[in-house]
Amino acid sequence: MIPQIQPRDLKQMLDAGQPVLLLDVREPDEHAYCALPGSVLIPLGELASRIEEIEPADATVVVYCHHGVRSLSGAAILRRAGLEAMSLAGGIDRWSLTVDASVPRY
């Protein structure tokens, strides 16, 4: 089972200054439309071949997508590669609904 984090819990982590690596596994056009600040874009289809680009140091890796489905797959890929990762439950859409309404929904 892939661990998930709720948007409000992630917001608390970020507000507290905890190190978080936000990994967006959506497509470039989705990322260009809206993204969480400071996130890194690696589309899900490219993730397995680009894992070496994920350097979490001591950061918590939180994978996100539109609704939280692709991010579960992305977190699973990272975990199989030995990296601790979790998925943002409900994706950027739930983030917009529960944390920051200024993030456009699509």
C-alpha positions in Angstrom: 0.0 0.0 0.0 1.3 3.4 -1.0 1.2 6.0 1.8 -0.9 9.1 1.1 -0.9 12.6 2.6 -3.9 14.8 2.7 -3.5 18.3 1.2 -4.0 20.1 4.6 -1.3 17.9 6.2 1.1 18.8 3.4 0.3 22.5 3.8 1.1 22.2 7.5 4.4 20.6 6.7 5.3 23.3 4.2 4.2 26.1 6.6 6.3 24.6 9.3 9.3 24.7 7.0 9.8 20.9 6.8 11.8 19.9 3.8 9.5 18.5 1.1 10.4 17.6 -2.5 7.2 18.0 -4.5 7.2 15.8 -7.6 4.6 16.5 -10.3 4.0 13.5 -12.5 1.5 15.2 -14.8 2.2 16.2 -18.4 4.0 19.5 -19.2 0.9 21.3 -20.4 -0.9 20.5 -17.1 2.2 21.7 -15.1 2.2 24.9 -17.2 -1.4 25.5 -16.4 -1.0 25.1 -12.6 1.5 23.7 -10.3 2.5 23.6 -6.6 5.3 26.2 -6.0 8.7 24.7 -6.2 7.6 21.4 -7.6 9.7 19.3 -10.0 8.1 18.0 -13.2 8.9 14.5 -14.4 5.9 13.1 -16.3 4.9 9.6 -15.1 5.8 8.0 -18.4 9.4 9.2 -18.0 9.8 8.7 -14.2 11.3 5.2 -14.3 14.1 6.3 -16.6 14.7 9.6 -14.7 14.8 8.3 -11.1 18.4 9.5 -10.7 17.1 13.1 -10.9 15.2 12.6 -7.7 17.5 13.7 -4.9 15.5 14.0 -1.8 18.4 14.5 0.7 16.4 14.7 3.9 13.2 15.9 2.3 9.9 14.0 2.3 9.1 13.1 -1.3 5.4 13.9 -2.1 4.3 12.9 -5.6 1.2 14.7 -7.0 -0.9 14.7 -10.2 -4.4 15.9 -11.1 -6.6 13.7 -9.0 -4.2 11.4 -7.2 -4.2 8.3 -9.5 -0.9 8.8 -11.4 0.8 10.0 -8.3 0.1 6.6 -6.6 1.9 4.9 -9.6 4.7 7.5 -9.4 5.2 6.9 -5.6 5.2 3.1 -6.3 7.9 3.5 -8.9 10.0 5.5 -6.5 9.5 3.1 -3.6 10.5 0.1 -5.8 13.7 2.1 -6.5 14.3 2.4 -2.8 13.1 5.9 -2.2 10.6 6.8 0.4 7.7 8.6 -1.3 4.0 9.3 -0.7 1.2 10.4 -2.9 -0.9 13.6 -2.5 -4.4 12.3 -1.9 -6.8 13.8 -4.4 -4.0 15.6 -6.3 -3.7 19.2 -7.1 -7.5 19.3 -7.6 -8.2 18.5 -3.9 -5.4 21.0 -3.0 -7.3 23.7 -4.9 -10.6 22.7 -3.1 -9.2 22.4 0.4 -6.1 24.5 0.7 -5.6 27.2 -2.0 -8.6 28.1 -4.1 -6.3 30.4 -6.3 -4.9 27.2 -7.9 -6.9 26.8 -11.1 -9.0 23.7 -11.5 -9.4 21.8 -14.7 
